[in-house]
Amino acid sequence: MTNKDEIISNMKTQLDEWNTEIDAMEARADEVSADRREDFDKELLALRELRDNGKIKLEELKSAGEGTWGRVKHEADHLWDALKASAVAFQRQYK
């Protein structure tokens, strides 16, 4: 497996894990108090959007050639960092 293939595989695995985490967060929506529900829904929507952007970026990585790989990989890394930070913050806030 090439380095590119490993990176893509690792990102796919991480994206699958985030999908599972987001599903679990959505399942806990009924546990959120009414006064916090609007914020919960907004933050969950933002998390879903980041995840969806992650899916798009993963597809871009898969099709990136040598000339664009570095740029797309850099963009993907930043997106992954933002998604991870958002997921962790969301989980802490709505435990």
N, C-alpha and C positions, 0 to 999 in steps of 0.2 A: 504494500500500500504506500503510495507517495505521501509526502507531507501534506499536499493539497487535499488528498482524499481523507487523510486522518483529521485534518482541520474541519472539513465538511461533515465527516461522520460525528465528530465530537459536538459540533454545533447542532446537528440534527438531534442527537441524544439530549442535549441541554434543552432544546426547544420542546421536545416531547415531555421532559420533566416539568417545564414551565406550564405546558398545557394541562398536565395533571394537577399541578398546584393551583392554577386558575380555576379549574373545575371544582376543586375542593373549596376554594374561597367562595365561589358562587353558591355552593351547597350550604355554606354557613350564613348566607344572606338573611335568613329568617331569624337568626340569633342577634342581629344588629338592632339596637334600639331605634325607635322611630326618629328620634332627634338626630341620629348619626347616619340614618339610611341614605339620605340624599348625597352626603359626602362619600359614603361607601360606594354607591352606584357610580358616581363620577370617577372615583379613583379606579374602580374596577374596569370601567370603560377605557380609561387611559392605559391601563395595564394590557387590556385586550388589544388596543391599537398598537402598542409597542410590540406585542407578540406577533400581530399580523405583519407589521413592518419587518420583524425578524424573519418571518416566512419568506417574504419578498426578497430580503437581503440574502437569505440562504440560496434561493434560486439564482440570484445574480452571481453569487460565488461559484455555483455549479457551472455556470456558463462563461465565467470570466476567463479570458485568455491571458497569456503572459503579460501583455501590455497593460491590462487593467487589473490584474489580480491584486497587486499591492494596495491600490486605492480602495478597491471593493473590500478587501480584507480589513483595512484600517477602519472603514465605515462600519463594517459588521462588528468589529471589536468594540467600538464606541456604543453601538446600539445594544450589544449584549451587556455591556457594563451598565447602561441606563436601565435595561430591563431587570437585571439582577438587583440593582439598588432599589428600584420601584417595588419589586416583589417583596423584598426583605422589609422595606418600610411599611408596605401595606399589611403584611403579616403581623408585624409588631403592633401596629395601630389597632387592628381588629381581631386580636386574639380572644 
